Amino acid sequence: MSAQPEHGDWGAMPLPEIRTVDDLRSALSRYGFPGDRERFEEEPAAAIGASPTNDFEGAAAVVRAYRHRILIRNSPEIMAALEDARAGGGGT
């Protein structure tokens, strides 16, 4: 049995409710792309370290980007397009 669905079998997974950073961590563990959870733990810390003490927009942008990755991973259309591109079926 394959852990990943074959091309064309991407079905929409039920979207998790993501209200907090802890919710996002859980969602990345279950619904994210391989390595997302590990990279997520590093990137906000780096963004905070580079931020002025009164502006954490960089860290917020990292959180928004990873939340968006969950939405991408849940889109059958986007996942099928990624598989087509990976297989060289992007046309020309």
FENBEL-V444791 format. One record per pair of residues at least 24 apart in sequence whose C-alpha atoms are under 6 Angstrom apart, sorted by the first residue. I is the first residue (numbers start at 0). J is the second residue. If there is no record, write none. Layout:
I/J
I/J
This chain:
9/75
10/75
11/73
11/75
12/73
31/69
